[in-house]
Amino acid sequence: MKKTLVIVLTILAVSVTGYAQAKIGVINPQKVVSETIRGKQVKAKLEKLGDQKQVEIKGMEDGIKKLEKELMSPALNADAKEKKAVDLQNIRTNLKRFVEDAQKEFQVQYQKEMQTLYKEIMPIIEKIGAAKGFTIIFDLSNSGISYFDKTIDITDEVIKAYDQKYSK
C-alpha cells in the first residue's frame, strides 16, 4: 500500500513539474480578421453583398406597397381587385423566399471567406508559436479566458506577419 502511494505521489509530482514548464500563449482570431488588410477586404466584400441584397429587397418591398395602394383604389372592379390581391400575395411569397435565399447565400459566402482566412492564419500562428517556444496557444474567442498577461498575446504579431505575407 505504501509503495503504491509513493508511486502515485511521484507520478503526480512529475506531472505537476511537467505542466509548470508549459509556455502558454493567447490569440484573438477575430481581431486578426478584423484588423488585417485582407480581413478588411473580406468585410467590405461581404458588406457589399449585403447592401446589394438590401437594395433588391427594398425594391420588392416598394412594389408591395405600390400594389397595396392600388388594391385600395375604389376605381377597381372586383376582378381587378382579385387579380391584384393574387399578385400581391405572389410578390410577398417571392420576397420571403428571396430574403431566405439571400441569408443563405450570405452565410455560405461568409463561411467560405472565414475558412480561407483561418487556413491562411493558422500556419502563421504555428510559426510564431514555435519560434517563441509556446507549448499551447489559446483562442480567446473560444477559451473562456477572463484574464491573461498581455505579454503572452501574439495577436498583433500575427496581424503584422499576415499582412506581410498576404497584403498583395
DSSP file (Angstrom, degrees, kcal/mol; ACC not computed):
  #  RESIDUE AA STRUCTURE BP1 BP2  ACC     N-H-->O    O-->H-N    N-H-->O    O-->H-N    TCO  KAPPA ALPHA  PHI   PSI    X-CA   Y-CA   Z-CA
    1    1 A M     >        0   0    0      0, 0.0     4,-2.3     0, 0.0     5,-0.2   0.000 360.0 360.0 360.0 -46.0    0.0    0.0    0.0
    2    2 A K  H  >  +     0   0    0      1,-0.2     4,-2.3     2,-0.2     5,-0.2   0.897 360.0  52.6 -61.5 -39.8    2.8    2.4    0.9
    3    3 A K  H  > S+     0   0    0      2,-0.2     4,-2.2     1,-0.2    -1,-0.2   0.900 109.2  48.5 -63.8 -42.0    4.6    1.6   -2.3
    4    4 A T  H  > S+     0   0    0      2,-0.2     4,-2.6     1,-0.2    -1,-0.2   0.909 111.0  50.7 -64.0 -43.3    1.5    2.3   -4.4
    5    5 A L  H  X S+     0   0    0     -4,-2.3     4,-2.5     1,-0.2    -2,-0.2   0.897 110.5  49.3 -62.7 -41.2    1.0    5.6   -2.6
    6    6 A V  H  X S+     0   0    0     -4,-2.3     4,-2.4     2,-0.2    -1,-0.2   0.906 111.4  49.2 -64.7 -42.7    4.7    6.6   -3.2
    7    7 A I  H  X S+     0   0    0     -4,-2.2     4,-2.6     2,-0.2    -2,-0.2   0.928 112.2  47.9 -63.4 -45.3    4.4    5.7   -6.9
    8    8 A V  H  X S+     0   0    0     -4,-2.6     4,-2.5     1,-0.2    -2,-0.2   0.925 113.2  47.7 -61.9 -45.5    1.2    7.7   -7.3
    9    9 A L  H  X S+     0   0    0     -4,-2.5     4,-2.5     2,-0.2    -1,-0.2   0.878 111.7  50.8 -65.3 -36.7    2.7   10.7   -5.5
   10   10 A T  H  X S+     0   0    0     -4,-2.4     4,-2.5     2,-0.2    -2,-0.2   0.928 111.5  47.1 -64.6 -45.8    5.8   10.5   -7.6
   11   11 A I  H  X S+     0   0    0     -4,-2.6     4,-2.5     1,-0.2    -2,-0.2   0.916 113.1  49.7 -61.5 -43.3    3.8   10.4  -10.8
   12   12 A L  H  X S+     0   0    0     -4,-2.5     4,-2.5     2,-0.2    -2,-0.2   0.908 111.1  48.8 -61.9 -43.6    1.7   13.3   -9.6
   13   13 A A  H  X S+     0   0    0     -4,-2.5     4,-2.3     2,-0.2    -2,-0.2   0.909 112.3  48.1 -64.4 -42.3    4.8   15.4   -8.7
   14   14 A V  H  X S+     0   0    0     -4,-2.5     4,-2.3     2,-0.2    -2,-0.2   0.906 112.0  50.5 -64.0 -41.6    6.4   14.6  -12.1
   15   15 A S  H  X S+     0   0    0     -4,-2.5     4,-2.2     2,-0.2    -2,-0.2   0.927 110.7  47.9 -62.6 -45.9    3.2   15.6  -13.9
   16   16 A V  H  X S+     0   0    0     -4,-2.5     4,-1.9     1,-0.2    -1,-0.2   0.905 111.6  50.6 -62.7 -41.8    2.9   18.9  -12.0
   17   17 A T  H  X S+     0   0    0     -4,-2.3     4,-0.8     1,-0.2    -1,-0.2   0.899 109.6  51.4 -62.7 -40.7    6.5   19.7  -12.7
   18   18 A G  H >< S+     0   0    0     -4,-2.3     3,-0.6     1,-0.2    -2,-0.2   0.898 111.0  47.1 -63.4 -41.4    5.9   19.0  -16.4
   19   19 A Y  H >< S+     0   0    0     -4,-2.2     3,-1.4     1,-0.2    -1,-0.2   0.825 103.1  63.0 -70.6 -30.8    2.9   21.3  -16.5
   20   20 A A  H 3< S+     0   0    0     -4,-1.9    -1,-0.2     1,-0.3    -2,-0.2   0.767 100.3  54.4 -65.4 -23.9    4.8   24.1  -14.7
   21   21 A Q  T << S+     0   0    0     -4,-0.8    -1,-0.3    -3,-0.6    -2,-0.2   0.467  81.4 116.5 -89.5  -1.7    7.2   24.2  -17.7
   22   22 A A    <   -     0   0    0     -3,-1.4     2,-0.6    -4,-0.2   112,-0.1  -0.445  57.6-145.7 -68.7 137.2    4.4   24.7  -20.2
   23   23 A K        -     0   0    0    110,-0.2   112,-3.4    -2,-0.1   113,-1.7  -0.930  17.8-159.6-107.6 123.3    4.6   28.1  -22.0
   24   24 A I  E     -a  136   0A   0     -2,-0.6     2,-0.3   110,-0.2   113,-0.2  -0.821  12.0-179.9-110.9 140.0    1.2   29.4  -22.9
   25   25 A G  E     -a  137   0A   0    111,-2.5   113,-3.0    -2,-0.4     2,-0.3  -0.852  11.2-149.5-127.6 166.8    0.1   32.0  -25.4
   26   26 A V  E     -ab 138 153A   0    126,-2.3   128,-2.6    -2,-0.3   129,-0.4  -0.964   8.4-171.6-135.9 154.8   -3.2   33.5  -26.5
   27   27 A I  E     -a  139   0A   0    111,-2.3   113,-3.1    -2,-0.3   114,-0.4  -0.995  19.8-145.4-144.4 146.4   -4.5   34.9  -29.7
   28   28 A N     >  -     0   0    0     -2,-0.3     4,-1.8   111,-0.2     3,-0.5  -0.860  16.8-176.6-110.0  93.0   -7.7   36.8  -30.7
   29   29 A P  H  > S+     0   0    0      0, 0.0     4,-2.5     0, 0.0     5,-0.2   0.797  81.1  59.4 -65.0 -27.7   -8.5   35.5  -34.2
   30   30 A Q  H  > S+     0   0    0      2,-0.2     4,-2.4     1,-0.2     5,-0.1   0.896 106.4  47.8 -66.0 -38.6  -11.5   37.9  -34.5
   31   31 A K  H  > S+     0   0    0     -3,-0.5     4,-2.0     2,-0.2    -1,-0.2   0.889 109.9  53.3 -67.1 -38.8   -9.1   40.8  -34.1
   32   32 A V  H  X S+     0   0    0     -4,-1.8     4,-1.5     1,-0.2     7,-0.3   0.942 112.1  44.8 -60.0 -47.7   -6.7   39.3  -36.6
   33   33 A V  H  < S+     0   0    0     -4,-2.5    -2,-0.2     1,-0.2    -1,-0.2   0.907 116.8  44.8 -64.2 -42.1   -9.6   39.0  -39.1
   34   34 A S  H  < S+     0   0    0     -4,-2.4    -1,-0.2     1,-0.2    -2,-0.2   0.734 119.1  40.3 -77.9 -20.9  -10.9   42.5  -38.5
   35   35 A E  H  < S+     0   0    0     -4,-2.0    -1,-0.2    -5,-0.1    -2,-0.2   0.548  91.3  93.8-108.6  -7.4   -7.5   44.3  -38.5
   36   36 A T  S  X S-     0   0    0     -4,-1.5     4,-2.3    -5,-0.2     5,-0.2  -0.506  80.5-120.4 -80.9 156.5   -5.6   42.6  -41.3
   37   37 A I  H  > S+     0   0    0      1,-0.2     4,-1.8     2,-0.2     5,-0.1   0.935 115.9  45.4 -59.4 -46.9   -5.7   44.2  -44.7
   38   38 A R  H  > S+     0   0    0      1,-0.2     4,-2.4     2,-0.2    -1,-0.2   0.878 109.9  54.6 -66.5 -38.1   -7.2   41.1  -46.2
   39   39 A G  H  > S+     0   0    0     -7,-0.3     4,-2.4     1,-0.2    -1,-0.2   0.890 107.9  49.8 -61.8 -40.1   -9.7   40.8  -43.4
   40   40 A K  H  X S+     0   0    0     -4,-2.3     4,-2.4     2,-0.2    -1,-0.2   0.873 109.5  52.0 -66.1 -36.7  -10.9   44.3  -44.1
   41   41 A Q  H  X S+     0   0    0     -4,-1.8     4,-2.4     2,-0.2    -2,-0.2   0.909 110.0  48.4 -64.7 -42.1  -11.2   43.5  -47.8
   42   42 A V  H  X S+     0   0    0     -4,-2.4     4,-2.6     2,-0.2     5,-0.2   0.920 110.8  51.0 -63.7 -43.4  -13.3   40.4  -46.9
   43   43 A K  H  X S+     0   0    0     -4,-2.4     4,-2.5     1,-0.2    -2,-0.2   0.924 111.3  47.7 -60.2 -44.6  -15.5   42.5  -44.6
   44   44 A A  H  X S+     0   0    0     -4,-2.4     4,-2.4     2,-0.2    -1,-0.2   0.898 111.0  51.6 -63.5 -40.5  -16.0   45.1  -47.4
   45   45 A K  H  X S+     0   0    0     -4,-2.4     4,-2.1     2,-0.2    -2,-0.2   0.916 112.1  45.7 -62.1 -43.9  -16.9   42.4  -49.9
   46   46 A L  H  X S+     0   0    0     -4,-2.6     4,-2.4     2,-0.2    -2,-0.2   0.881 111.8  51.6 -68.4 -38.2  -19.5   40.9  -47.5
   47   47 A E  H  X S+     0   0    0     -4,-2.5     4,-2.7    -5,-0.2    -2,-0.2   0.899 108.7  51.8 -63.9 -39.8  -20.9   44.3  -46.8
   48   48 A K  H  X S+     0   0    0     -4,-2.4     4,-2.5     2,-0.2    -2,-0.2   0.921 109.7  49.0 -62.0 -44.4  -21.2   45.0  -50.5
   49   49 A L  H  X S+     0   0    0     -4,-2.1     4,-2.1     1,-0.2    -2,-0.2   0.927 112.7  48.1 -60.4 -45.2  -23.1   41.7  -51.0
   50   50 A G  H  X S+     0   0    0     -4,-2.4     4,-2.2     1,-0.2    -2,-0.2   0.895 111.1  50.6 -61.8 -41.5  -25.4   42.5  -48.1
   51   51 A D  H  X S+     0   0    0     -4,-2.7     4,-2.1     2,-0.2    -1,-0.2   0.894 108.6  52.1 -64.9 -40.3  -26.0   46.0  -49.5
   52   52 A Q  H  X S+     0   0    0     -4,-2.5     4,-1.9     1,-0.2    -1,-0.2   0.922 110.9  47.2 -61.7 -43.8  -26.9   44.6  -52.9
   53   53 A K  H  X S+     0   0    0     -4,-2.1     4,-2.6     1,-0.2    -1,-0.2   0.885 109.5  54.3 -65.7 -37.8  -29.4   42.3  -51.4
   54   54 A Q  H  X S+     0   0    0     -4,-2.2     4,-2.8     2,-0.2    -1,-0.2   0.892 106.5  51.7 -63.3 -39.2  -30.9   45.1  -49.3
   55   55 A V  H  X S+     0   0    0     -4,-2.1     4,-2.2     2,-0.2    -1,-0.2   0.923 111.4  47.2 -62.8 -43.6  -31.4   47.2  -52.4
   56   56 A E  H  X S+     0   0    0     -4,-1.9     4,-2.0     2,-0.2    -2,-0.2   0.906 112.6  49.0 -65.2 -40.7  -33.2   44.3  -54.1
   57   57 A I  H  X S+     0   0    0     -4,-2.6     4,-2.7     2,-0.2    -2,-0.2   0.915 109.5  52.4 -63.8 -43.1  -35.3   43.7  -51.0
   58   58 A K  H  X S+     0   0    0     -4,-2.8     4,-2.5     1,-0.2    -2,-0.2   0.906 108.1  51.6 -60.3 -42.4  -36.2   47.4  -50.8
   59   59 A G  H  X S+     0   0    0     -4,-2.2     4,-2.0     2,-0.2    -1,-0.2   0.905 111.3  46.9 -61.2 -42.2  -37.3   47.3  -54.5
   60   60 A M  H  X S+     0   0    0     -4,-2.0     4,-1.9     2,-0.2    -2,-0.2   0.900 111.8  50.7 -67.0 -40.1  -39.6   44.3  -53.8
   61   61 A E  H  X S+     0   0    0     -4,-2.7     4,-2.3     2,-0.2    -2,-0.2   0.891 108.9  51.8 -64.3 -38.8  -41.0   46.0  -50.7
   62   62 A D  H  X S+     0   0    0     -4,-2.5     4,-2.4     1,-0.2    -1,-0.2   0.898 107.8  52.5 -63.3 -39.8  -41.7   49.2  -52.7
   63   63 A G  H  X S+     0   0    0     -4,-2.0     4,-2.3     1,-0.2    -1,-0.2   0.883 108.6  50.7 -61.9 -38.5  -43.5   47.1  -55.2
   64   64 A I  H  X S+     0   0    0     -4,-1.9     4,-2.5     2,-0.2    -2,-0.2   0.924 110.0  49.2 -65.0 -44.8  -45.6   45.5  -52.5
   65   65 A K  H  X S+     0   0    0     -4,-2.3     4,-2.1     2,-0.2    -2,-0.2   0.900 110.7  51.1 -61.7 -40.6  -46.5   49.0  -51.1
   66   66 A K  H  X S+     0   0    0     -4,-2.4     4,-2.4     1,-0.2    -1,-0.2   0.937 111.6  46.4 -63.2 -46.3  -47.5   50.2  -54.6
   67   67 A L  H  X S+     0   0    0     -4,-2.3     4,-2.4     1,-0.2    -2,-0.2   0.881 109.5  55.1 -64.3 -37.8  -49.8   47.2  -55.1
   68   68 A E  H  X S+     0   0    0     -4,-2.5     4,-1.0     2,-0.2    -1,-0.2   0.904 109.7  46.9 -61.4 -41.2  -51.3   47.6  -51.7
   69   69 A K  H >X S+     0   0    0     -4,-2.1     3,-0.7     1,-0.2     4,-0.5   0.926 112.2  49.6 -65.5 -44.3  -52.2   51.2  -52.5
   70   70 A E  H >< S+     0   0    0     -4,-2.4     3,-1.1     1,-0.3    -2,-0.2   0.871 105.8  57.7 -61.7 -36.4  -53.6   50.2  -55.9
   71   71 A L  H 3< S+     0   0    0     -4,-2.4    -1,-0.3     1,-0.3    -2,-0.2   0.781 102.3  55.2 -65.8 -26.7  -55.7   47.5  -54.2
   72   72 A M  H << S+     0   0    0     -4,-1.0    -1,-0.3    -3,-0.7    -2,-0.2   0.581  80.6 117.5 -81.0 -11.3  -57.3   50.2  -52.0
   73   73 A S    X<  -     0   0    0     -3,-1.1     3,-1.1    -4,-0.5    -3,-0.0  -0.366  58.7-150.5 -63.6 129.1  -58.5   52.1  -55.1
   74   74 A P  T 3  S+     0   0    0      0, 0.0    -1,-0.2     0, 0.0    -4,-0.0   0.645  91.2  72.7 -72.8 -13.1  -62.3   52.4  -55.3
   75   75 A A  T 3  S+     0   0    0      2,-0.0     2,-0.2     0, 0.0    -2,-0.1   0.662  77.3  96.4 -75.9 -15.3  -61.9   52.5  -59.1
   76   76 A L    <   -     0   0    0     -3,-1.1     2,-0.1    -6,-0.2    -5,-0.0  -0.539  69.7-137.5 -78.9 138.1  -61.0   48.8  -59.3
   77   77 A N     >  -     0   0    0     -2,-0.2     4,-2.4     1,-0.1     5,-0.2  -0.355  33.7 -94.8 -82.8 174.9  -63.7   46.3  -60.1
   78   78 A A  H  > S+     0   0    0      1,-0.2     4,-2.4     2,-0.2     5,-0.2   0.875 123.7  50.1 -60.9 -41.8  -63.9   43.0  -58.3
   79   79 A D  H  > S+     0   0    0      2,-0.2     4,-2.4     1,-0.2    -1,-0.2   0.921 112.1  47.0 -64.7 -43.5  -62.0   41.1  -60.9
   80   80 A A  H  > S+     0   0    0      2,-0.2     4,-2.6     1,-0.2    -2,-0.2   0.898 112.5  50.4 -65.0 -40.7  -59.2   43.6  -61.0
   81   81 A K  H  X S+     0   0    0     -4,-2.4     4,-2.4     2,-0.2    -2,-0.2   0.911 110.9  49.1 -63.4 -41.8  -59.0   43.6  -57.1
   82   82 A E  H  X S+     0   0    0     -4,-2.4     4,-2.1     2,-0.2    -2,-0.2   0.914 111.8  48.6 -64.2 -42.3  -58.9   39.8  -57.0
   83   83 A K  H  X S+     0   0    0     -4,-2.4     4,-2.5     1,-0.2    -2,-0.2   0.923 113.1  47.0 -63.5 -44.3  -56.1   39.8  -59.6
   84   84 A K  H  X S+     0   0    0     -4,-2.6     4,-2.8     1,-0.2    -1,-0.2   0.866 109.8  54.1 -66.2 -35.4  -54.1   42.4  -57.7
   85   85 A A  H  X S+     0   0    0     -4,-2.4     4,-2.2     2,-0.2    -1,-0.2   0.899 110.5  46.2 -64.8 -40.5  -54.6   40.5  -54.5
   86   86 A V  H  X S+     0   0    0     -4,-2.1     4,-2.4     2,-0.2    -2,-0.2   0.919 113.2  49.5 -66.4 -44.2  -53.2   37.4  -56.0
   87   87 A D  H  X S+     0   0    0     -4,-2.5     4,-2.6     1,-0.2    -2,-0.2   0.916 110.6  51.1 -58.9 -43.2  -50.3   39.3  -57.5
   88   88 A L  H  X S+     0   0    0     -4,-2.8     4,-2.4     1,-0.2    -2,-0.2   0.921 110.0  48.5 -62.1 -44.6  -49.7   40.9  -54.1
   89   89 A Q  H  X S+     0   0    0     -4,-2.2     4,-2.3     1,-0.2    -1,-0.2   0.901 111.6  50.4 -63.1 -40.6  -49.6   37.5  -52.4
   90   90 A N  H  X S+     0   0    0     -4,-2.4     4,-2.7     2,-0.2    -2,-0.2   0.911 110.6  48.8 -63.8 -42.5  -47.2   36.1  -55.0
   91   91 A I  H  X S+     0   0    0     -4,-2.6     4,-2.7     2,-0.2    -2,-0.2   0.907 110.7  50.8 -65.4 -41.3  -44.9   39.1  -54.6
   92   92 A R  H  X S+     0   0    0     -4,-2.4     4,-2.4     2,-0.2    -1,-0.2   0.915 111.9  47.7 -61.5 -42.3  -44.9   38.7  -50.8
   93   93 A T  H  X S+     0   0    0     -4,-2.3     4,-2.4     2,-0.2    -2,-0.2   0.923 112.3  49.2 -63.8 -44.1  -44.1   35.0  -51.2
   94   94 A N  H  X S+     0   0    0     -4,-2.7     4,-2.7     1,-0.2    -2,-0.2   0.890 110.4  51.4 -62.4 -39.1  -41.3   35.8  -53.6
   95   95 A L  H  X S+     0   0    0     -4,-2.7     4,-2.8     2,-0.2    -2,-0.2   0.932 109.1  49.9 -63.4 -45.5  -40.0   38.4  -51.2
   96   96 A K  H  X S+     0   0    0     -4,-2.4     4,-2.2     1,-0.2    -2,-0.2   0.929 113.9  45.2 -59.9 -45.4  -40.0   35.9  -48.3
   97   97 A R  H  X S+     0   0    0     -4,-2.4     4,-2.9     2,-0.2     5,-0.2   0.908 111.9  52.5 -63.7 -42.2  -38.1   33.3  -50.5
   98   98 A F  H  X S+     0   0    0     -4,-2.7     4,-2.9     2,-0.2    -2,-0.2   0.919 109.3  49.1 -61.1 -44.1  -35.7   35.9  -51.7
   99   99 A V  H  X S+     0   0    0     -4,-2.8     4,-2.4     2,-0.2    -1,-0.2   0.927 112.7  47.5 -62.5 -44.7  -34.8   37.0  -48.2
  100  100 A E  H  X S+     0   0    0     -4,-2.2     4,-2.3    -5,-0.2    -2,-0.2   0.925 114.2  46.7 -62.0 -44.5  -34.3   33.4  -47.1
  101  101 A D  H  X S+     0   0    0     -4,-2.9     4,-2.8     1,-0.2    -2,-0.2   0.897 111.4  51.8 -64.3 -39.9  -32.1   32.7  -50.2
  102  102 A A  H  X S+     0   0    0     -4,-2.9     4,-2.6    -5,-0.2    -2,-0.2   0.907 109.9  49.3 -63.8 -41.8  -30.1   36.0  -49.6
  103  103 A Q  H  X S+     0   0    0     -4,-2.4     4,-2.5     2,-0.2    -2,-0.2   0.920 112.8  47.2 -63.7 -43.3  -29.5   35.0  -46.0
  104  104 A K  H  X S+     0   0    0     -4,-2.3     4,-2.7     2,-0.2    -2,-0.2   0.925 112.4  49.7 -63.3 -44.3  -28.3   31.5  -47.0
  105  105 A E  H  X S+     0   0    0     -4,-2.8     4,-2.5     1,-0.2    -2,-0.2   0.911 111.7  48.6 -60.9 -42.9  -26.1   33.0  -49.8
  106  106 A F  H  X S+     0   0    0     -4,-2.6     4,-2.9     2,-0.2    -1,-0.2   0.924 111.8  49.2 -63.9 -44.3  -24.6   35.5  -47.3
  107  107 A Q  H  X S+     0   0    0     -4,-2.5     4,-2.8     2,-0.2    -2,-0.2   0.912 111.8  48.5 -61.5 -43.6  -23.9   32.7  -44.8
  108  108 A V  H  X S+     0   0    0     -4,-2.7     4,-2.4     2,-0.2    -1,-0.2   0.930 114.2  45.8 -62.5 -45.7  -22.3   30.5  -47.4
  109  109 A Q  H  X S+     0   0    0     -4,-2.5     4,-2.5    -5,-0.2    -2,-0.2   0.907 113.0  50.5 -63.9 -42.2  -20.1   33.3  -48.6
  110  110 A Y  H  X S+     0   0    0     -4,-2.9     4,-2.7     2,-0.2     5,-0.2   0.942 111.8  47.1 -60.4 -49.3  -19.2   34.3  -45.0
  111  111 A Q  H  X S+     0   0    0     -4,-2.8     4,-2.6     1,-0.2     5,-0.2   0.913 112.3  50.5 -60.1 -43.3  -18.2   30.7  -44.1
  112  112 A K  H  X S+     0   0    0     -4,-2.4     4,-2.0    -5,-0.2    -1,-0.2   0.934 113.0  45.2 -60.8 -47.4  -16.2   30.4  -47.3
  113  113 A E  H  X S+     0   0    0     -4,-2.5     4,-2.4     1,-0.2    -2,-0.2   0.911 114.1  48.6 -64.9 -42.8  -14.3   33.6  -46.7
  114  114 A M  H  X S+     0   0    0     -4,-2.7     4,-2.9     2,-0.2     5,-0.2   0.895 109.6  52.2 -67.3 -39.0  -13.6   32.9  -43.0
  115  115 A Q  H  X S+     0   0    0     -4,-2.6     4,-2.3    -5,-0.2    -1,-0.2   0.923 110.3  49.1 -61.2 -42.9  -12.4   29.3  -43.7
  116  116 A T  H  X S+     0   0    0     -4,-2.0     4,-1.7    -5,-0.2    -2,-0.2   0.937 112.7  47.3 -61.4 -46.9   -9.9   30.7  -46.3
  117  117 A L  H  X S+     0   0    0     -4,-2.4     4,-2.3     1,-0.2    -2,-0.2   0.934 112.8  48.2 -61.6 -46.3   -8.7   33.4  -43.8
  118  118 A Y  H  X S+     0   0    0     -4,-2.9     4,-2.4     1,-0.2    -1,-0.2   0.869 108.5  54.4 -65.2 -35.1   -8.3   30.9  -41.0
  119  119 A K  H  < S+     0   0    0     -4,-2.3    -1,-0.2    -5,-0.2    -2,-0.2   0.864 113.2  43.6 -64.4 -34.1   -6.5   28.4  -43.2
  120  120 A E  H  X S+     0   0    0     -4,-1.7     4,-0.6    -5,-0.2    -2,-0.2   0.824 115.1  48.8 -78.1 -32.0   -4.0   31.2  -44.1
  121  121 A I  H >X S+     0   0    0     -4,-2.3     4,-2.2    -5,-0.2     3,-0.6   0.869  97.4  68.5 -77.0 -38.0   -3.7   32.4  -40.5
  122  122 A M  H 3X S+     0   0    0     -4,-2.4     4,-2.7     1,-0.3     5,-0.2   0.877  97.2  50.3 -56.0 -45.7   -3.1   29.0  -38.8
  123  123 A P  H 3> S+     0   0    0      0, 0.0     4,-2.3     0, 0.0    -1,-0.3   0.869 111.1  51.1 -62.3 -32.1    0.4   28.4  -40.3
  124  124 A I  H <X S+     0   0    0     -4,-0.6     4,-2.5    -3,-0.6     5,-0.2   0.918 110.4  48.2 -68.7 -42.8    1.4   31.9  -39.1
  125  125 A I  H  X S+     0   0    0     -4,-2.2     4,-2.9     1,-0.2     5,-0.2   0.933 113.1  48.6 -61.0 -45.6    0.2   31.2  -35.6
  126  126 A E  H  X S+     0   0    0     -4,-2.7     4,-2.5    -5,-0.2    -2,-0.2   0.899 111.4  49.7 -62.2 -41.4    2.0   27.9  -35.6
  127  127 A K  H  X S+     0   0    0     -4,-2.3     4,-2.4    -5,-0.2    -1,-0.2   0.934 114.5  43.3 -64.6 -46.6    5.2   29.5  -36.9
  128  128 A I  H  X S+     0   0    0     -4,-2.5     4,-2.1     2,-0.2    -2,-0.2   0.912 113.7  52.4 -65.8 -41.9    5.2   32.3  -34.2
  129  129 A G  H  X>S+     0   0    0     -4,-2.9     5,-2.7    -5,-0.2     4,-0.5   0.918 112.3  44.7 -59.8 -44.5    4.2   29.8  -31.5
  130  130 A A  H ><5S+     0   0    0     -4,-2.5     3,-0.8     1,-0.2    -1,-0.2   0.909 112.0  52.2 -66.4 -42.0    7.1   27.5  -32.4
  131  131 A A  H 3<5S+     0   0    0     -4,-2.4    -1,-0.2     1,-0.2    -2,-0.2   0.847 114.0  43.1 -63.9 -33.8    9.6   30.4  -32.6
  132  132 A K  H 3<5S-     0   0    0     -4,-2.1    -1,-0.2    -5,-0.2    -2,-0.2   0.465 113.6-117.8 -92.0  -2.3    8.5   31.7  -29.2
  133  133 A G  T <<5 +     0   0    0     -3,-0.8  -110,-0.2    -4,-0.5    -3,-0.2   0.783  50.0 169.9  74.9  27.6    8.5   28.2  -27.7
  134  134 A F      < -     0   0    0     -5,-2.7    -1,-0.2    -6,-0.2  -110,-0.2  -0.501  27.7-162.0 -73.2 140.7    4.9   28.1  -26.8
  135  135 A T  S    S+     0   0    0   -112,-3.4     2,-0.3     1,-0.4  -111,-0.2   0.805  79.3   4.6 -84.8 -36.5    3.5   24.7  -25.6
  136  136 A I  E     -a   24   0A   0   -113,-1.7  -111,-2.5    -7,-0.1     2,-0.5  -0.995  60.0-155.9-150.1 145.3   -0.1   25.8  -26.3
  137  137 A I  E     -a   25   0A   0     -2,-0.3     2,-0.3  -113,-0.2  -111,-0.3  -0.989  18.7-146.1-125.9 122.3   -1.9   28.9  -27.7
  138  138 A F  E     -a   26   0A   0   -113,-3.0  -111,-2.3    -2,-0.5     2,-0.7  -0.661  12.0-130.0 -89.8 141.3   -5.4   29.5  -26.6
  139  139 A D  E >>  -a   27   0A   0     -2,-0.3     3,-1.4  -113,-0.2     4,-1.3  -0.817  16.5-152.8 -85.5 113.2   -8.0   31.1  -28.9
  140  140 A L  H 3> S+     0   0    0   -113,-3.1     4,-0.6    -2,-0.7     5,-0.2   0.793  90.6  59.6 -62.1 -29.1   -9.5   33.9  -26.8
  141  141 A S  H 34 S+     0   0    0   -114,-0.4    -1,-0.3     1,-0.2  -113,-0.1   0.719 120.3  25.1 -74.1 -18.3  -12.9   33.7  -28.6
  142  142 A N  H <4 S+     0   0    0     -3,-1.4    -2,-0.2     1,-0.0    -1,-0.2   0.431 106.6  74.8-121.0  -2.1  -13.4   30.1  -27.6
  143  143 A S  H  < S-     0   0    0     -4,-1.3    -3,-0.1     2,-0.1    -2,-0.1   0.736  83.8-132.3 -92.6 -22.0  -11.4   29.6  -24.5
  144  144 A G     <  +     0   0    0     -4,-0.6     2,-0.3     1,-0.3    -4,-0.1   0.662  46.8 161.2  77.6  14.7  -13.4   31.3  -21.8
  145  145 A I        -     0   0    0     -5,-0.2    -1,-0.3    -6,-0.2     3,-0.1  -0.556  20.1-177.4 -72.5 128.0  -10.3   33.1  -20.5
  146  146 A S        +     0   0    0     -2,-0.3     2,-0.3     1,-0.3    -1,-0.2   0.765  67.0  16.5 -95.7 -31.5  -11.2   36.1  -18.5
  147  147 A Y        +     0   0    0      2,-0.0    -1,-0.3     3,-0.0     2,-0.3  -0.997  61.4 160.9-143.9 145.5   -7.7   37.4  -17.7
  148  148 A F        -     0   0    0     -2,-0.3     2,-0.4    -3,-0.1     5,-0.0  -0.972  46.5 -95.8-157.3 155.4   -4.2   36.9  -19.1
  149  149 A D    >   -     0   0    0     -2,-0.3     3,-2.2     1,-0.1     4,-0.2  -0.612  33.6-134.5 -72.8 126.1   -0.9   38.7  -19.0
  150  150 A K  G >  S+     0   0    0     -2,-0.4     3,-1.3     1,-0.3    -1,-0.1   0.668  97.5  75.6 -59.8 -17.4   -0.7   40.8  -22.2
  151  151 A T  G 3  S+     0   0    0      1,-0.2    -1,-0.3     3,-0.0    -2,-0.0   0.679  92.5  53.2 -71.0 -15.3    2.8   39.6  -22.8
  152  152 A I  G <  S+     0   0    0     -3,-2.2  -126,-2.3  -127,-0.1     2,-0.6   0.422  83.0 107.1 -97.3   1.4    1.6   36.2  -23.9
  153  153 A D  B <   +b   26   0A   0     -3,-1.3  -126,-0.2    -4,-0.2     3,-0.2  -0.706  40.6 177.4 -83.9 120.7   -0.8   37.7  -26.5
  154  154 A I     >  +     0   0    0   -128,-2.6     4,-2.3    -2,-0.6     5,-0.2   0.270  48.2 108.9-104.1   9.9    0.6   37.1  -30.1
  155  155 A T  H  > S+     0   0    0   -129,-0.4     4,-2.4     1,-0.2     5,-0.2   0.913  78.6  46.8 -55.4 -50.4   -2.4   38.7  -31.9
  156  156 A D  H  > S+     0   0    0      1,-0.2     4,-2.3     2,-0.2    -1,-0.2   0.862 111.7  51.8 -64.3 -35.7   -0.5   41.8  -33.1
  157  157 A E  H  > S+     0   0    0      2,-0.2     4,-2.6     1,-0.2    -1,-0.2   0.897 109.9  49.4 -65.4 -39.7    2.4   39.8  -34.3
  158  158 A V  H  X S+     0   0    0     -4,-2.3     4,-2.9     2,-0.2     5,-0.2   0.910 109.8  51.4 -66.5 -41.8    0.1   37.5  -36.3
  159  159 A I  H  X S+     0   0    0     -4,-2.4     4,-2.6    -5,-0.2     5,-0.2   0.942 112.7  45.9 -58.9 -48.0   -1.6   40.6  -37.8
  160  160 A K  H  X S+     0   0    0     -4,-2.3     4,-2.0     1,-0.2    -2,-0.2   0.929 115.5  45.4 -62.4 -46.7    1.8   42.0  -38.9
  161  161 A A  H  X S+     0   0    0     -4,-2.6     4,-1.8     2,-0.2    -1,-0.2   0.887 113.4  50.6 -65.9 -38.9    3.1   38.7  -40.2
  162  162 A Y  H  X S+     0   0    0     -4,-2.9     4,-3.2     1,-0.2    -2,-0.2   0.933 110.0  49.2 -65.0 -46.3   -0.2   38.0  -42.1
  163  163 A D  H  X S+     0   0    0     -4,-2.6     4,-1.2    -5,-0.2    -1,-0.2   0.882 110.1  52.1 -62.1 -37.3   -0.2   41.4  -43.7
  164  164 A Q  H  < S+     0   0    0     -4,-2.0    -1,-0.2    -5,-0.2    -2,-0.2   0.885 117.7  37.8 -64.4 -37.8    3.4   41.0  -44.8
  165  165 A K  H  < S+     0   0    0     -4,-1.8     3,-0.2     1,-0.2    -2,-0.2   0.873 130.3  25.4 -82.5 -38.1    2.5   37.6  -46.4
  166  166 A Y  H  < S+     0   0    0     -4,-3.2    -2,-0.2    -5,-0.2    -3,-0.2   0.161  82.5 107.3-117.4  18.6   -0.9   38.3  -47.9
  167  167 A S     <        0   0    0     -4,-1.2    -1,-0.1     1,-0.2    -3,-0.1   0.525 360.0 360.0 -77.8  -2.5   -1.1   42.1  -48.5
  168  168 A K              0   0    0     -3,-0.2    -1,-0.2    -4,-0.1    -2,-0.1   0.501 360.0 360.0 -61.4 360.0   -0.9   41.7  -52.2
